[in-house]
Amino acid sequence: AGAKEDLLNVLDLAEYTKNRPWWRKVFTPSSGSSAEKYNVATQLVIGGVTGWCTGFIFQKVGKLAATAVGGGFFLLQIANHTGYIKVDWKLVERDVNKAKQQLKFHSSGNKMSPEVKSRVDEVIIFLKKNVILTGGFAGGFLLGMVS
């Protein structure tokens, strides 16, 4: 049993962070934005470039997904028409109606769980602290979507 205990090393994060000041700077809640140290032009460029890349990739993936879904639906229709498969449309309609009811039920409450609310609050705080970076990202994202 002693040999097994020697093989297992436990990393105590509390002890680890005490010995590494850079860890506290990066991961403390009051550390602020890493973009704050850059000037306005640099923040706009960083936000714009990352936004453009994200928008461009989002556009390409969106087209691919739309093609895959449309093509799959088209192939299912052909297979149904030629008799390779039989689609139970009553079952499909029942499942769609069940999904609609669940969506109505979840959207009627308008209450967010505490976990979701805390994440939304964190995002809003980040956006407020990084207005310039966020603006550049949004502009770049829109440019990436149209290019």
N, C-alpha and C positions, 0 to 999 in steps of 0.2 A: 504494500500500500504506500510505503514511503517513496518508492521510485515513481509511482504514478503522480504523487503530489509534486514531485520535483519537475515533472514535465509540464504541468499546467501553470501558466503564469497569468495572473489576473491584473488587468490594467485598471487602476483606480484613477478615474478622470479627475477627481478632486485633487489628489496628490500631483497628478501630471500637470494640471493647470497652475498649481502653485509655483512650480519650478520653471514655467515658461511664460514670460510676460507677453510675448507676441500672441499667444493663444487668447489671453484675456482681452487684448486690444481688438482682435478679430471677432470674437464670439460674445462679447458682453452686449447686453441690450442697449447700453448707452453709447456704443461705439459709433453710431451714426452711419452715414453713408460713406462708402469708399470712394464715391465719385465727387464728394465735396472738396477734395484736395485739388481737383482739376478746375481750370478756368471755364468760362461759359462756352467759348468756342470748342474746346476739347470735349466738353460734355455733350454739346450738340452733335459733334462728329461721331462720338462713340455711340450715342443713342440712335443717330440716323443710320449708321452702318449696320448696327445690330438689328435695327428695325427693318431695314431693307432686306437683309439676309433672311430674317424670319418671315417677312411677307412673301418673298420670292419662293421660299420653301413651302410655305403654307398654300400658296397658289398652285404650285406643282402637285403637291399632295392632294389638294382639293380636287383638281382636275382628274387625277388618277383614281381617287375614291369615287367620284361621280361616274367615271367611265366604267369602273368595276361594278358598281351597283346597277347602273343602267344596262350594262352588258349581261350581267347575271339575270336580271329580270327578263330581258329579251330572250335569253336562252331558256329560261323556265317557261316562258310563254310558248316558244317553239316546241319544246318537249311536251308541254301539255296539249298543244294543238295536234301534234303528230301521234299522240297516244303513248309516248314513252313513260310519262308519269301522269297521275291523276291528282289534282289539287282539290282538297276539301275546302271549298270556299266558305262554307258555313262555319267551319272551325276557324279559318283565318279571320272572318268577320267577328266571331265571338272573342277571339284573342285580342283583336284591335280594340273592340269596345271595352274589354277588361282593362287594357292599357290606358285608354282614355279616362276611364273612371278613376284609376289610380293617380293619373296626372292631375285630374280635377281635385281629388282628395288632398294630394300633397300641396297643390298650389293654393287651395282655399284657406289653409291655415295661416300662411304668410309669417310663420314663426320659424326662425333659423335656430338650429341647434347651437349651443354655446361654442362648440369647436369651430363650426363654420363662421360664426360671428367674430370670434377672436382672430381667425385667419383673415377675414375681410377687413377687420380693423387694422391688422398689421400691413396689409396691402395698401390701404388708404394712407396710413402714416408714411410708408415708403414713398408713395406717389407724391405726397405733400413735401417731403424732404427733398425729392429729386425731380422737381417740376421741369427743369431744363432738360435733363436726361430723358424723362418720360415724353416730353414734347418732341424731342428729336427722334425717339423711338417710334412714336405714333406717326410722324411724318414719313420716316423711312419705311415703316410697315406699309403705309398706303402706297408709296412709290413702288415698293417691292410687289405689291398685289397687282398693280397695273402694268408692270414691266414683264 
